Amino acid sequence: MLKFKGRAVLPGTIKGKALVTRRGFNTYASFFTSIHEQTGKAVCADTGNPELYGKNLANRIICLPGTAGSTSSGAVWQRLVKLKAAPMAMLFSQQIDPLAAGGLIIADIWAGKRIVTVDQLGDAFLDAVGEDDFIEILASGHVTVYKNKH
């Protein structure tokens, strides 16, 4: 069990399984296919992110350094929430950028679904967390990682 403390941008208390990327996350490229389909899935379509490409991001906790977003990210997050295909949480090792923060806040306010968001967890967090590790997030920004023993 590993514990980290970050800044709760969109606080909440949840538990779930991790998906991890150590690259910048491009919101539009990752969800391009998903926002045009109504499958309830969010299969990553970003070929530039081999760690996530082809994986279903819906209802998972995405662990990442930061985003390489676009101005369309607000509309993308809102659409994902409406399609019930959004991740449960976004955990950033670095400080969240304004476009990602704005998009996640839009989903929270306009679509009525909070994607729990914590940033500034540090490089040690991203070094420690692995795919399918079980994560518990508290509204205070405390994150506990339970290592998955494959």
N, C-alpha and C positions, 0 to 999 in steps of 0.2 A: 504494500500500500504506500502510495506517494501522495503528498499533500502540497498544494500550491495555492497562492492567494493572488487574485487579480482584481481588476476594477469591474464591477458589475455595471455594464452599460444598459442592458435590458435584464434586470434581475428576475430570478425565478429559481425554484427548487425542482430539479428533475434528475432522473437516472437513465442511463442508456449506454449503448455501445459506440465506440469511437471509430471514425474513419480519419485517416491522417494524410496530410500532404505537407511537404516541406517547401513547396513552390507557392508562388503567388496564385491566389484563387481568382479566376476570371468568372464572375457571376453569370454574365450573359452567355459566354461560350459553354460553360458547364451545364446550364439549364436550357440551352437553345431548343433542343428537341422536346424537352418536357413541357415547356410553356405552351407548345402548340398541340399537345396531345392531352387526353384526359384519361390517363391510365392509373393515376394514383401513385405513380412512380416518378422518380427524378433521377434517371440514369445519366451520369456525367457524360456529356458529349464533347468535352474539351480534350482533343488529342494531344494538346500541349502539356497536359497534366497526367502522365502515365500512372501516377499513384492512385488517382481517382477514376480515370477513364473507364467507362463501362460499368461502374458500380452504382447501385441505387443509393442516393444520398438522402432519400425521404426517411424521416423518423430516426435519423442517426445524429450523432454529435460530431460535427466536423471540427477537427483540430488543424490549425494552419498558422503560418506566420502573419499573413496579411492578404489583402485582396489586390488584384490588378483589374479593378472594376471599370465600369463605364457609367455614363450618366443615365443609362437605362436600368440600372440595378434596382431602383425603387419599384418600377413597374414589374420587373422580373420577380422580386420577392413577393409582391402583392399577388401576382398571378399564381405562383407556387402555393401560397397559402390557400387561395380560393380553390385550387385543384386538390387540396389536401396532400400535397407532395413535398412539403417543406421539411428541412432538417429540424430536429428538436432544438439544437443549440449550435452556436458558433463560438469556438474557443480560440482566441488569438494570442500568440506568444508576444506579438508586438502591439503597439497602439493601433486601434482600429482607425481606418481612414474615413474622411467625411462622407464619401460616396456610399461606402458599405454601411456606415452608421445610419445615414439618411434612409437608405433602402430598407433596412431592418426596422427602423422606427415607423416608416410608412406601412409596412406589413402589420406591425403591431396596432397602429391607430386606425388605419383605413380598412384593413381586412380583419381586424379583431383577433389576431393570433400572434402570441408572443413567441418569437424564436429567441430563447434565452441566449444572451450574449455577454461574454466576459473577455476583456482584453488585458494586455500587459501581464500575461502569465509568465513571461520570460523564456529565454532559449532553453533552459533546463527542462521546462515543461515539454517543449516540442521534441527534445532529445529523448525524454523518458517515455512518452506515450506511444503506444503501438496500435495497429489496427485490431479491432475487436476487444481492446481493453474495456472493462466496465468502468464508467465514470459517474460520479455523483457530484452534482453542482448545487451549491447553496446560494440563496439570494444575496448573501454577503459577499459573493465573489470567491468563496473558498471552493476549490476543486480537488476531489480525491480520485486518484487513478488506482484501480485494482488491476494489476497485471494479469493478462490472459496467459495461462500456461498451455501452449499448444501441444 
